[in-house]
Amino acid sequence: MIAEELINHMIPPLKVTDDAHKAIVWMEEFRCNYLPVVDQGELKGFISEEIILEANEIEKDLSGFELVGKDCTVNLASHFYDILKTAAQHKLQMVCVTDENNKYLGVITVQDIMASFAQTAAVQMPGGVLVLSMDLIDYSLAEICRYVEENNAKVISSIMVEDPLDKGKIKITLKINLIDLTHIVATLERFGYRVIGRYQEANVSRSGEQERLDMLLKYLDI
């Protein structure tokens, strides 16, 4: 998934000549905490309800506010991993998409990305999730996959994050195409891997947007 495919065309940009009252109304209407503010096709930044309430000037034009996230932008070809990284760096739930001339094309919300990712095979395919903890120097996805495949299973996807409590360690989240992970866990532990989390589907026929989102967030360890 790239930015061009994820643009939310339902969220309009505000103009610098719009007032804060209009921004508040639009945020309520589109259920957003932030909205982009543009001037002649260029992103000037994002306005939030918090910024407006702190200023306590509801009739003031947006050009008079100190906006945030002016550089929270990606291009049309940006991968969704890069979009999430940009959003996290700026601590925003929304990212602006610009063309090669830095002209505003639209926005992508983190919620849109999560919803799209929830429809991918890595999430939708039945299976279980394992979380491993290890030293970064010991990480070998090829070796882990080999042990998984020895149990007639496949690693559908993997995500690696630094352990916030120990910068020398990482946590690996694996989605595996088996519901019962007992034998895989036993194999990994036999070869010295530390399994710190196991999530197995109780019912592979579950449906519903909220259940899929809950499973995704658990999978990503958010």
C-alpha positions, 0 to 999 in steps of 0.5 A: 500500500502506498500513499496514493492509494490511501488518501482520504478524499472525504477530509477537506483542507481549511484555508488560512482565511477560514476562522477558528469556529469553522475549523471546530465545526469541521473537526466535529463533522469529520470526526478529526482531532486535526485538520490541514490548513493550506494557502495557495495549494501549499500546506501551512500546517495542521490546526487542532481543537486544543490549539484553538481552545488554548488561544481562546479566539474562536473568531480569529483567522487560522493564519493567526494561529501557530500551526503544527506539523508543517513538515508532516508530509509524504509523497504519492509513492511513499509506503505505508510504513514510511507514512506511519513513521512520519506520523509518529515522528510528528506525533500526529494522527494525520499526514499530508500527501504532496506532489513533486512540487510540494503542492497539497494533494490530500491527507491520510489518517493513521486510522485509514492505514490501520483499516487498510492493513487490517484487510491484508492477508497477513491479518485476515489469514487464520493463524496465531501470533507469537512475540519473541524477545532476544538480543539484536545481535542474535536475530535471524529471521531465516533461522526462525522461519526454518524452525517454524517450517519444521513444524509444517507452518509458515511465517506470514509476516513479522515485525521487529521493534526495539525493547523500550526497557532495553535498547540492546534487545528487540521484540519480534512479532510473528504471524503464523498460519497455524492456530495451535502454536504449541509445537512451534513454541516448544521448538523455539524454546528448545533452541533458546528462543524466549517466547513472551507472548502467544495469541491464538484465535479462539474462533477463526470465523469471527467477523466485524470491523471492531474485532479485526481492529482489536486483533490488528492492534494486539498483533502490532503490540500497540 
